[in-house]
Amino acid sequence: MNPNLNLLQPYPFQRLRDLFAGTVPNPAYSAINLSIGEPKHATPQLIKDALTQNLAGLAHYPTTVGSIALREAISAWISRRYFVPHLNPETSILPVNGSREALFAFAQVIIDKTIPNPIVISPNPFFQIYEGAAFLAGAEPYFINTLPENEHAMDFESVPIEVLNRTQLVYVCSPGNPSGKVMSLEQWKILFTLSDQYNFVIAADECYSEIYFDEAYPPLGALQAAHQLGRDYKNLIIFGSLSKRSNVPGMRSGFVAGDEKIIGKFTLYRTYHGCAMSPVVQAASIAAWSDEAHVIENRRMYAEKFKAVTNMLSSALMVEMPDAAFYLWARVKQNTSSKQNDTDFALKLYRDFNVIVLPGSYLAREAHGINPGQNFIRMALVASLEECIEAAKRMQIILI
């Protein structure tokens, strides 16, 4: 067996199940699950119609590169969304079965194990796939703690030169999971400069890019930042997804786009890997990427929940509106009557009020002397407005 499998840590939701083992939630309360970032809004009818109208595609093997129609639809969407010139759909875009599998597979392509001791840089807290991808590619993860004192941003300039010299891949997530932080143009400029100097690849996870709260100010994207800075897309790949944008997590549809040379190598890898998107899903994806009305309505529903719940919880938790995404990243208040940490809080909330949230420490690693997720909880506001408000009411009680 691959010995690097032994480096993998239990996934956060397995740790949550272990934490709750043997605990019976209070039957007086209905269950409300805010732990998993799985969209619960209804799948748009136009996407369901496209699926059912293209079932004939099940009779054909899909190609690794997908249909030209899908790649053109993605290119057109990227251009509209980020105000950049159309990417060449033949060479700069590749459909993938959701951003998660692509983020993992990408490290297997990028990491050159003939160079000793490769490093993959990741934010901390982070999406656990980044760490697993690094380990199984034969690299060592290096974590940049994202803390409230630096506005939950990655401080790239704090990374030692000896680490940068070994770095081959940097994962960034903007808007971030779990903080919802959006990278600024200045932060992108710093990262691009380091990439030029140390020749590492940037994997920009943008799966939350379409969940934001002001239609006039969509989050800055990596390709958009590069274009504004007068750069090409060398060593830059973005990862997009329909799961959150269009409420189709079960469709497993996304894309990678950017540096043509890297896309070419990634396509070669995937030809052997066997990750081709079903023609039926491709047809539905074209419909999704070509429509914005359902996305605007999706944002409206999230904004309504954030406005209600953030105001309710501000007196009980240290919480504020994120830049984007659908998570509330809240610090558990410490006072003389309550010294509970994030796991204590999550267990008590589940036991006494049947609400499930994710302890922040489960999303992070001990790095540079601290676990930056300690004493935070992550709430995914994916349930209905009524359920989110009810969960907030119960949290207010637990913290009185």
N, C-alpha and C positions, 0 to 999 in steps of 0.2 A: 504493500500500500504506500501511497505517497506520504512520506513522513510529515510533510507540511500540513496535512489534515489535523495533526495533533496540536497545531498552533491555533486552530479556530476556537473561539470562545462561544459559549451558549448564546443564542440569539436573544435579544431583549425580551421577546414575548415568551420564550421558554423560561427565562428567569422570573418573569411575572407570574407564570403558572406555578413555578416552584414557591414563590413568595406566598401565593394564595392557597397552596395545598393544605387541605384539612380545615380551611376556613369556610364557614357557611354564612353567606350574606344575609342581612336582615330581611326577612320575607315581607315586612311591611312596606318595602320600597320596590318599585319596578327596576329592572336592570337598565343601566345606561352605560354604554361602552364608549369612552373617549380616548382609548389607548392606541388604536390602530388608525393610521392615516389612509383609510379606505373610503373613497367618496360614497355617499349615500343618496345624493340627489338623483332624480330619475334620469335614465339614459334618454337623450333626445330621440324623438320619433324618427327624424330624418336619418339617423344612424341605423336604427332598427329596420327601417324600410330598406335601406341600402343593403343590409345584411341579407334580408329575406329575398330581395330581388336579384341577388347574385349568387344563389346557391349552386348554380351550374359550375361555378369555379371549383367546387369540391372535386370535380372530375379531372382536375389537372394538377400536375406537380408545379409548385411555385418555383420561381427562380430566386437566387440569392439576392440579386439587386432589385427585385420587385419590378412592377410595371413602370414604364416611362410616365404614364399618366399620374401615378402616385408621386413619383419623384418631382414631377413638374408642379403638382399641387403643393407639395412641401416647400419647394423653392419659392413659389409665389407667396405662400404664407410667411416665410422667413423675411422676404423682401417687404411685405406689407407691415409686418409686426415690428421689424427692427430698422426700417428705413435704410436698407443696404441694397446694393445691386443684386440682381438675381444670381444665385449660385448656379453653376452648370449642373443640371440634374443628372447628367451622364457620369460625371467624375467627382462631384463634391457632396453628394447626398446618398445615404444608404438607409432604407427602411430596416427597422429592427423590431423584435418581439418584446416591446416594452423597454424602457431605459434601464431597468434593473439588470437584465441579462446582458445588455450591451456594456454597461459600466463594468461588470465583472469580466466579460470576455476581453475588453479593451486592454486591460493590464497584461493579459496573456500574450497579446501581440506586441505591446510596447517594450516590456522589460527585456533587456539584453543581459542574459545571465553569464555571458562570456566576460563581462566587465564585473570585477569583484564587488560584492557588497552593495547591490543597487538599493536605492531608497525610493519609497513612494510617500509623498507628503499628503496629509489629510487634515481637515479641520477636526476639532475635538470640543464638543460632541459632534457626532457624525453619523451618516448612514452606514450601517455595519458592512455593507457590501464592499466599501472601499478597503477596509482592513483585510477581509477575506480574499479579495482579489489580489492584494499585494502579497500576502503569504503564499498563496497557491501559484503565483507567478515567480516565486523565489526571491522576493524582495522584502525589505524591512520597512514597516510603517514608521513614519515620523509624524508626530502630532503637534499641531499648532493650537494651543488652547484659545478658545474664543470666549472671553469673559465680559461681564457687564462693564468693567472699567475701560475696556477698549471697544465698547459698543458692539460686542459679540462679533467683531471683525477678525479676519486672519491677519496677524502682524507678520508679513513675509520678511520684513527687514530684520526680524529677531532671529531668523534661522542662521545658525553658524555656517561659516564658509565651508567647513569640512563636510557638513551635511549637504549643502548645495552642490558640492563637487560630485557627490554620489547620487544625486537625485535624477531620476529618469522620468518620473511622472508626478504631476500634482493634480489631485482632485480638489475642485472647488464646487460649492453648492450655493447658487444665488438665484432666487431667494433661498435662504438657508433652512435646512432641517436640523435642529428644531426651532431656531430663534426667529426665523422669518427675515433675517438681515439681508439687505441687498447691497452688493458691492458697488462702490462708487467708481467713477471714471479714474480718479487718482489711484485707487487701489488696483484697478486693472493695469494702469500704466506701470506701476511698480512691478506687478507680476510679469507683464510682458517683457520688461527690461531684464528681469532675472532669467526668464526663459531664453532670451537672446544670448545672455552672457554664459549661462550654464547648459544650454541646449536641452532642456527638458520639455516634455509634452504637457499641455494643459488639457485636462478633461473637465469641461464645464457642465455640471449637472444642472439643467434648467427645467426640471419636471414640474416645478411650482410657478413657473414664470407667468401663468395666466390667472393666478389667484391674487388679486390686488384690490385696492379700495378706492382709488380715484381714477376714473376713466381717462383723465387728462395726463396722468403720470404713470404709465406702465413701467415696470422695472427694467433697468438697463440690462441688456444682454451682452454676452462675450463678443459675438461677431459685431454687434453695434458699437461696442467700445473700441474694438480694433479699427473699425471703419472711421470712427470719429477721430482716432489718433493717427490716421493716415497710414495704417499698417495693412499688410495682407494677412492671410490666416495661417501663416507658417506655425507649425507645432500647436495648433489650436483646433479642438474638436468640441462641438456642443452636442448635448444629449437632450432631445425633446420627447415629450410623451403626450398622448391623448388621455391617459387615465384620469388625471385630476382636471384637466381643461374641459373634457367632454363627458366626464362621469362614465367611463367605460373601462374600469380596471381589469375586467375579465376579458377584454378584447386583446390585451397585450400588444399594443401598437405604439411605436415611437419611431425616432429616426436619429441618426448621427449625421453631422454636417461639418464642413470646414476644410482643413488642409487636404488637398487632392492627393498628395503622395501618401499620406496616412490612410485616407479613405481607401485607396487602392490596395494597400497591404491588409487592411482590415477586411475588405471584401474577399481577398484571397483566403484569409484565415476562415472566414465564415462559409466559404464554398465547401471547405472540408468539414467544418463544424456542424453544418446541417441546420442552420437557424433561418430558414426561409419563411416569410410571412404568407399565410393562407391567402389565396386570391379573393376569397370572400371577405376577409378582414381588410385586404387592400382596398376593395371597393367601398367598404364602409368608412375607411380612413380618409379616402378622397372626399367623401361627403362631409366628414367632420372638419377637416382642415380648410374646406372651402366655405364654411359658414361661421359667422361670428355672433349671430343673434343669440344662440343658445349659450355661448360663453359669457356674454354680457349679463344674461339672466342668472347664470351660475354665480358670477361675482356679486350680483345684487343680493342673493340669498346668503352668501357668506358674510358680506358686509353687515347685513341686518343682525346676524348672530353675534358677530364680534362687537358691534356697538352695544348690544344688550348685555352680553356676558362680561365684557371687560369692565364696564361701569359697575356691575354688580360685585365683581370680585376685587376691585381695587382697594376696598377697605379690609379685605381678609387676606389677600396675597399680594406680594410685590409683583405687579403685572402691568403691562402696558401694551398698546396696540403694536403688532409687528409691522415691518415695512410691507410684507406680503406673505403668501402661503396661508394655510388654514390651521396653523398651530398657535396656541397660547403657551408661551414658555414662562412659567411663573415660579418665583422663589417662595418657598415656604417660610413664613415669618417665624422668627425665633423670639420668644419672650420669656418672662420669668415663670409663667405657668405652663409653658409648652416648649420642650426641647426636642421635639420630634424632627427626624430627618425625612428625606424624600420617601424612603421605603416605609417608614413608620406611618407617614401621612397616607400613602397609597393603600396600605393594608387596612388602616382604620377607616378610610373612606369606603373601601369595598365592604368591609365587615359590617359597619354600622349603617351605611347609606346606599349600598349596592351600586356605587359608581366606580368605574374602572378608569384610572389614569396611569400613565407610564412614569415611573421614577426616572428623573434625569440622569442619575448616576449609571443607569443601565445603558444609556446612549453614549457614554464616554469611557475613556480609559484613564487610569492614573498616569499622568505625564507631567514632567517638570515639577514634581512634588505635590500635585493636587489632582483631584478628579473634578473637572470644571462643571460637570452636571450635578454634583452633589448638592442636595437641598433644593433642587429644582424639580418641577413636574411638567410633563408635556401633556397638553390637552388638545386632541384633534377635534375641532368643531365640525364634525362631519354628520352628526345626528341632526334631527329636526330642530327647528328653532325652539319648539316647546320643550324638547328633551334637554337641550343645552341650557335653557333658562332654569329648568327644574334641577339639573345637576349643579348649577351655580348656587341655587338656594340651599341645597344640601351642604355644599362646601362652606357657605356662610355659617351654617349651624355648627359644623365640625370645628370651626376656628373661633367661635365665640369664647 
